[in-house]
Amino acid sequence: MDFPILSLIIFLPLLGATFIFLFRYQKDNNKSAIYVSIFTSLANLLLSLFLWFSFDNNYSGFQFIEEKNWISGLIKFKLGIDGISILFILLTAFITPICIFSCINSVKERVKEFLIAILVLETFMIGVFCSLDLVIFYLFFEAGLIPMFLIIGIWGGERRVYSAFKFFLYTLLGSVLMLVAIISIYWITGTTDITSIHEIKIPSEFQHLLWLAFFSSFAVKMPMWPVHTWLPDAHVEAPTAGSVILAAILLKMGGYGFLRFSIPLFPIATEYFTPMIYFLSLIAIIYTSLVALMQEDMKKLIAYSSVAHMGYVTLGIFTLTKQGIDGGMFQMLSHGLISAALFLCVGVLYDRSHSRLIETYGGVVNSIPKYSLVFIIFALAALGLPGTTGFLGEFLVLIGIFQKNYLIGLVATIGVVLCAAYMLWLSKRVIFGQIKNPEIKTLKDVNFSEGTILFILATIVIFFGFYPDPLLNTMNVSVNGLIDNYEKDLIYHLSASK
């Protein structure tokens, strides 16, 4: 395709943000800003769907490549997608309009500025998944910190400034080492073009340090234990839309980074550090699940559950088996939908009663039955009920890890039981039982926009839970290519070292 569709998908939200900026000083223009942002985000979703339908599932290389010289020809503005990145672009384009619709009910002040931040953030997130140059990837990767920092720091809760700075410092410090690694790669290979680096191959003596530098950034972003402590604070203080984007998209950048850079560029180091990944992932699954059981704040419980679910993602990715990587990918997509829905559900209750504490509720099924139904659907999907996307992701990961190590698979299975425990415990205390708080009787059920959003999310979670082929077929050839290239490069480096 000669048309630069990737550039359009990346920069269309930025164009919409610019339109909103131009009339942001006019009074009573919140509606116009909302209409512009909704139109822009939905147009980008349609473009992303067109991109998906035009994608060739039988080709393992990068497609829709765009390439322009930049910075005196030293660095290229190079874009392209494969079967891995296209699904994250779709997820980002789908979640953004949901966030915009949700902020209509929850954001009351500086609405235009909030919408600008959301659209600018969408540009940076999609740019991450399209980049085929290390410098361009780094610029998009780091630029996303700024609008997210503002979303938490301006529209967050009481401790929003502390949480925003903690989020910013954790992710920035981790990425500084990645920048040093990118400069080192340019010094070693003479290029930052990802496809060229694949062909040149980084010498094995440099791989371990470079792998650790990239790991420092991706581990914080996911986040992996023990650098996960910024996530619960950020989720608790962020507005609903901020929590949705953080859980659904930003956390996935770490997993995407492992798939796009750590494994293909540093095969020797990946093989060496895989046991460490297994160890950290198992701690994340068990420890954070136990911590989630003790939480009294609904947002914090879901935040800790996200760390546990990301543990399954890293387990699956680093099995380097077809089922494991498919499971890690599917788990990321599934978690993006389910966690977004759970944070929206918490936001619905918070907008009505201004409390996220579990003890505030109980028996809400008696007053808001429609809400209770969708809440239970997403809680069951999060614990991996068969027939939902949550089941398929964990099932494939466990198949992959059992192929590698039976003991690790048994320990990881304990996390499934713990997940069922804290999600069922949450549902019991919030949805069922007797009404202890008189205010619960006066709660209003979901309105049209809230109900529509939650219904769409529930439908997608169940549809792909029963029929995952469209997603698996899209990633299939690219995952096979990733594994084949990894094994060939590993053999090449091992033979070269002898």
Stockholm file with secondary structure:
# STOCKHOLM 1.0

chainA/1-498         MDFPILSLIIFLPLLGATFIFLFRYQKDNNKSAIYVSIFTSLANLLLSLFLWFSFDNNYSGFQFIEEKNWISGLIKFKLGIDGISILFILLTAFITPICIFSCINSVKERVKEFLIAILVLETFMIGVFCSLDLVIFYLFFEAGLIPMFLIIGIWGGERRVYSAFKFFLYTLLGSVLMLVAIISIYWITGTTDITSIHEIKIPSEFQHLLWLAFFSSFAVKMPMWPVHTWLPDAHVEAPTAGSVILAAILLKMGGYGFLRFSIPLFPIATEYFTPMIYFLSLIAIIYTSLVALMQEDMKKLIAYSSVAHMGYVTLGIFTLTKQGIDGGMFQMLSHGLISAALFLCVGVLYDRSHSRLIETYGGVVNSIPKYSLVFIIFALAALGLPGTTGFLGEFLVLIGIFQKNYLIGLVATIGVVLCAAYMLWLSKRVIFGQIKNPEIKTLKDVNFSEGTILFILATIVIFFGFYPDPLLNTMNVSVNGLIDNYEKDLIYHLSASK
#=GR chainA/1-498 SS CCSCHHHHHHHHHHHHHHHHHHTTTSTTCHHHHHHHHHHHHHHHHHHHHHHHHHCCTTCCSCEEEEEEEETTTTEEEEEEECTTHHHHHHHHHHHHHHHHHHHHHHCCSSHHHHHHHHHHHHHHHHHHHHBCBHHHHHHHHHHTHHHHHHHHHHHSCTTHHHHHHHHHHHHHHHHHHHHHHHHHHHHHHSCCBHHHHHHHCCCHHHHHHHHHHHHHHHHHHTTCTTSCTHHHHHHHHSCHHHHHHIIIIITHHHHHHIIIIIHHHCHHHHHHHHHHHHHHHHHHHHHHHHHHHTCCBHHHHHHHHHHHHHHHHHHHHTTCSHHHHHHHHHHHHHHHHHHHHHHHHHHHHHHHHSCCBGGGCSCGGGTCHHHHHHHHHHHHHHTTCTTSHHHHHHHHHHHHHHHHCHHHHHHHHHHHHHHHHHHHHHHHHHTSSCCCSGGGGGCCCCCHHHHHHHHHHHHHHHHHHHCCHHHHHHHHHHHHHHHHHHHHHHHHHHHHHC
#=GC SS_cons         CCSCHHHHHHHHHHHHHHHHHHTTTSTTCHHHHHHHHHHHHHHHHHHHHHHHHHCCTTCCSCEEEEEEEETTTTEEEEEEECTTHHHHHHHHHHHHHHHHHHHHHHCCSSHHHHHHHHHHHHHHHHHHHHBCBHHHHHHHHHHTHHHHHHHHHHHSCTTHHHHHHHHHHHHHHHHHHHHHHHHHHHHHHSCCBHHHHHHHCCCHHHHHHHHHHHHHHHHHHTTCTTSCTHHHHHHHHSCHHHHHHIIIIITHHHHHHIIIIIHHHCHHHHHHHHHHHHHHHHHHHHHHHHHHHTCCBHHHHHHHHHHHHHHHHHHHHTTCSHHHHHHHHHHHHHHHHHHHHHHHHHHHHHHHHSCCBGGGCSCGGGTCHHHHHHHHHHHHHHTTCTTSHHHHHHHHHHHHHHHHCHHHHHHHHHHHHHHHHHHHHHHHHHTSSCCCSGGGGGCCCCCHHHHHHHHHHHHHHHHHHHCCHHHHHHHHHHHHHHHHHHHHHHHHHHHHHC
//
